[in-house]
Amino acid sequence: MKKITIGGKTYKITFNPKERGGWFGTTKQEIRIGTKDTNNQLIGEQILHEIIECILAERMLRYQLPYVEHENGYYLFSFNHHQFEELIKDVHQALQELGIKLWKRR
C-alpha cells in the first residue's frame, strides 16, 4: 500500500489483482487500482488518471452533469490557469511521494 497527500489529506493507494480499472473515494481517502488482465503502462495510466481526478474533485473542479447510470462520461472539469498551476503542484507532490522524480539538477 502506498500513501500520497491530496489537498492536505492522506490517501492510501491499494492494488487489487481481482479488479479492473480504478476508483477513488474522498470520504475514506482511498484510491483503488485494479491490476487484473492489464499491463504496466495501463496500470500507470490508471494511477495518474485517479490521482488527477481525485485532485480535481478535492479542489472542487469536477462537476457532475445530469446522471446517467453506469456512465463516467458525465463529469465536466473546469478550471482557470491559476487552478491548473495548483493542480500541477498536487500532481508533482503525489509523484514525489510515490518515489518518482521528474527532474534532478546535475
C-alpha positions as CSV (number, residue, x, y, z in Angstrom):
1,M,0.0,0.0,0.0
2,K,1.2,3.5,-0.9
3,K,0.2,6.8,0.6
4,I,0.1,10.2,-1.0
5,T,-1.2,13.7,0.1
6,I,-4.0,15.3,-1.8
7,G,-5.5,18.6,-0.5
8,G,-3.7,18.1,2.8
9,K,-5.3,14.7,3.2
10,T,-3.5,11.4,3.2
11,Y,-4.9,9.0,0.6
12,K,-4.0,5.3,0.6
13,I,-3.5,3.6,-2.8
14,T,-4.2,-0.1,-2.9
15,F,-3.9,-2.5,-5.8
16,N,-6.3,-5.4,-6.4
17,P,-5.4,-8.2,-8.8
18,K,-9.1,-9.3,-8.9
19,E,-10.4,-6.0,-10.3
20,R,-10.0,-3.9,-13.4
21,G,-10.0,-0.1,-13.7
22,G,-9.6,2.4,-10.9
23,W,-11.7,4.2,-8.4
24,F,-11.2,6.9,-5.7
25,G,-13.3,8.0,-2.7
26,T,-12.8,11.3,-0.9
27,T,-14.8,10.2,2.1
28,K,-12.5,7.3,3.0
29,Q,-9.5,8.9,1.3
30,E,-8.6,6.0,-0.8
31,I,-7.6,5.2,-4.4
32,R,-8.0,1.6,-5.7
33,I,-6.3,0.3,-8.8
34,G,-7.3,-2.9,-10.4
35,T,-4.5,-4.9,-12.0
36,K,-6.4,-7.8,-13.4
37,D,-5.6,-8.7,-17.1
38,T,-3.6,-5.5,-17.8
39,N,0.0,-4.3,-18.4
40,N,2.3,-1.9,-16.6
41,Q,1.6,1.0,-18.9
42,L,-2.2,0.8,-18.4
43,I,-1.8,0.5,-14.7
44,G,0.5,3.6,-14.7
45,E,-2.1,5.5,-16.7
46,Q,-4.8,4.4,-14.4
47,I,-2.8,5.6,-11.3
48,L,-2.3,9.0,-12.9
49,H,-6.0,9.2,-14.0
50,E,-7.2,8.5,-10.5
51,I,-4.7,10.8,-8.8
52,I,-5.5,13.7,-11.1
53,E,-9.3,13.2,-11.0
54,C,-9.1,13.0,-7.2
55,I,-7.2,16.2,-7.0
56,L,-9.8,17.9,-9.2
57,A,-12.6,16.6,-7.0
58,E,-10.8,17.7,-3.8
59,R,-10.3,21.2,-5.3
60,M,-14.0,21.2,-6.4
61,L,-13.1,21.5,-10.1
62,R,-15.1,18.4,-11.2
63,Y,-18.8,18.8,-11.8
64,Q,-21.3,16.1,-12.4
65,L,-23.7,16.6,-15.3
66,P,-27.2,15.0,-15.3
67,Y,-26.9,11.5,-14.0
68,V,-26.8,8.5,-16.4
69,E,-26.5,5.1,-14.7
70,H,-23.1,3.4,-15.2
71,E,-21.6,6.3,-17.2
72,N,-18.4,8.1,-16.1
73,G,-18.5,10.4,-19.2
74,Y,-20.9,12.8,-17.4
75,Y,-18.2,14.6,-15.4
76,L,-17.1,18.1,-16.5
77,F,-13.7,19.5,-15.5
78,S,-13.4,23.3,-15.4
79,F,-10.6,25.4,-14.1
80,N,-8.6,28.6,-14.9
81,H,-4.8,28.8,-15.3
82,H,-4.1,29.5,-11.6
83,Q,-6.1,26.5,-10.6
84,F,-4.2,24.5,-13.3
85,E,-0.9,25.5,-11.6
86,E,-2.2,24.3,-8.3
87,L,-3.3,21.0,-9.9
88,I,0.3,20.6,-11.3
89,K,1.8,21.2,-7.8
90,D,-0.5,18.5,-6.3
91,V,0.4,16.0,-9.1
92,H,4.1,16.7,-8.6
93,Q,3.8,16.2,-4.9
94,A,1.9,12.9,-5.4
95,L,4.5,11.7,-7.8
96,Q,7.3,12.5,-5.4
97,E,5.5,10.7,-2.6
98,L,5.4,7.7,-5.0
99,G,9.2,8.0,-5.4
100,I,9.0,9.4,-9.0
101,K,11.3,12.3,-9.6
102,L,10.7,14.3,-12.8
103,W,13.9,16.4,-12.6
104,K,17.3,16.2,-10.9
105,R,19.7,19.1,-11.2
106,R,23.1,18.0,-12.2
